[in-house]
Amino acid sequence: QTGTWKSSILQVMARQDLKNWNGLAVIDPHGDLAKDLIPFIPRERADDVIIFDPSDTARPMWMNLLEANSPEERDTVAMDAMNIMIKLFWNEIFGPRIQDYFRNGALTLMEYPEWWALTDIVRLFTDEDFRKDRTRHLKNPIVKMWWEKTFASMWEREKSEMIPFFAAKFWWFTTNTLMRNIIWQIKSSFDISEVMQNQKILMVNLSKWILWDINSELLWLILVSKIQMAAMRRQNMNKEDRKDFFLYIDEFQNYITPSIESILSEARKYRLWLILAHQYLWQLEKSDALTKSNLNLKWAIFWNVWTIMSYKIWPEDWEFMEKYYAPVFSNQDLVNMDKFKAVMKLSIDNQPTVPFSIIPKNPYLEHWDDNLAKAFYELSRLKYWRDRAFIQKEIEYRIWVM
């Protein structure tokens, strides 16, 4: 339940990873978890720190969803990008016809040898010169045929009705200055594959109170797509060369996509370890227009997650969770547990232990240095962020000249 110290155990575990020189990423929809961890980064790891804070509008970081290193990756990126749009707008709005526009547009942009970004998709359908320049570089025969046969044969009435409807889905991001300065740039500030392999520290503050829900959700969905792609790239590496990387996600039910399901089932072999926190089981199985998800993640979670820890739980969840902690703990133990106490079933060498109770360490008793946190923040700004005036001039150039 809320207020039982769920975020605190994430603090304790992440601080241990920082001290042990492990690579980790912390994705925080509230902002407090990532912010509170920064002062505990060892001074010796200053060069490893990447802080992604979209609310800093003076020096925005940049993130391009449509980045791929091979034709095979382009297909995966295009599909992930489409799933992101479906997650944001739901199937009834981002329907099959719109998906067709989007998928072919994304694949077209990614074959262009110079510049592209997610926001350029609209221009493919509204600027004929721009479209001709991008499509002449196409090598994918199916996408090329779609433009030359399917799109070219569409009635003008259909185009005049469909294209404005399609374009309207992107105006929120292109007219919003904060988001435009992040997602309209052509190269991401950092490479997730490099972050994982070199065991760096990525702190992501996606506070919904600052960014608003849809902006926070889009940035998170882009991140999880890139994390999945980085993990899958490790299949081309020797097993002994894959470095451990720990991904912390608080309130992860807010950002459920097919990518999360794939990461849960596949990422372990690529040494990507997930620490996921949420409040109740209904969040993992609810499927409607409110959550914009047709996934039931409950079984994906409980089939793939071997270590489970529970604080005081909701009465509606005890019947399911009791099976994991029986016979040591009953349903009454789980529902009436004292504040700040928990029960745990630990996995050691892929074997579950007997469930036991635990009183986690209080992370807020440890001393921290706010000046050190400010130094990490400024160093990250200088290394990975760009001045807003420069970015805006670059965007204007791409709009009016290219």
Secondary structure, 3 states (H helix, E strand, C coil): CCCCCHHHHHHHHHHHHHHCCCEEEEEECCCHHHHHHHHHCCHHHHHHEEEECCCCCCCCCCCCCCCCCCHHHHHHHHHHHHHHHHHHHHHHHCCHHHHHHHHHHHHHHHHCCCCCCCCHHHHHHHCHHHHHHHHCCCCCHHHHHHHHHHHCCCCHHHHHHHHHHHHHHHHHHHHCHHHHHHHCCCCCCCCHHHHHHCCCEEEEECCHHHHCHHHHHHHHHHHHHHHHHHHHHHHHCCHHHCCCEEEEEECHHHHCCHHHHHHHHHHHHHCEEEEEECCCCHHHHCCCCCCCCCCCHHHHHHHHCCCEEECCCCHHHHHHHHHHHCCCCCHHHHHCCCCCCEEEECEECCEECCCEEECCCCHHHCCCCHHHHHHHHHHHHHHHCCCHHHHHHHHHHHHHCC
